[in-house]
Amino acid sequence: MSADGFTDLRLNRQEGQVQESFWPSFTDIMTTVVMIFLISLVVLLVRNMELVNQLRSTMEAERIAAELARATGEEKDSLAVALHTAERNNQQLRLEIMRLEEKGLERESVITEQLAAISDLTNERDDLTQQAAQLILLRKRLEAEVSNTKAALRTATASLQNRELELQAARSDVENLKLNLDSLLASLAESQQESTTLQEQLALSQKELEANRQMSRDVERKYLLLVGDYDNLKVKYDKLVKPARSTKGRHLVEVRYWKSDGQFNISWREGDSGEFQRISRKQLDAVLTRLSGEKENGLYVKVIFPENAGLSYNEAWKFTSEMHKNYDYYFQDDIPKEQP
């Protein structure tokens, strides 16, 4: 190792130690410089290659980016066209939906009208079915009537033939009557003269008849007045002479009578206890007739009109009169006249 700190690589260094030489040192320096230059060159070359590769990568990336940008632009244009087309289609679809909704509303109204028409047709069909059934019955009845008419026609034809025979006989009688007509005309003149005389006598008779009719009406009016007075006197006489009407010893029958909704209603019971039972007028007459025959002392028929019976005076009086007249013991012999 030299005093400078470098290892002495020279051959014959021991000789160098004895004799100093300039060129070897220069050679060593130049070799070192060359080696440094070569190493730097290699480093530069390696770095240059890396830069070239990076440049190529960058250019390729720029090319790819440009291609990607071009493709993206084309895709963007196509997407814009597609978006415009989609918007236009969407607008058309909206218009179509609105048209379909309007058409749906129209169809709903049409369906509603058709349903109403179907209901009307169904009702009409039912009516026509009923009419058809009635027409079938009418046809059967008409067929029966036609059969009867044909039978009657045959009978009428036979009768017509008989009438033709009778007509021929009548024609001969007419000839005879014509002969007798002349004689009758002569008699008619005499009869007209007698008729004039009789009409004069008839006029006198009609005057006498009208006078007799007036007298008859006057007599009838007086008779009716006398009959009314007689009836009133008889009622007063019965009240004075005849014993009072009583349930003692009589079989009591109570009858309720009222009118509801224009219908007459009747209920009855035997005695003064128990529930009233609904009965028709025909059944009531039958029951009272039976009881009248069974009870020797007769019946006491008590007619009751409930509150709000809905009866007029004449209706109440008529029912009471009929019950008393036909079944009550008190009115069996002497019956007062029915009030008007």
Summary of the structure (lengths in Angstrom):
residues: 340
radius of gyration: 73.2
end to end distance: 182.8
largest distance: 227.4
contacts: 701
relative contact order: 0.03
helix: 76%
strand: 8%
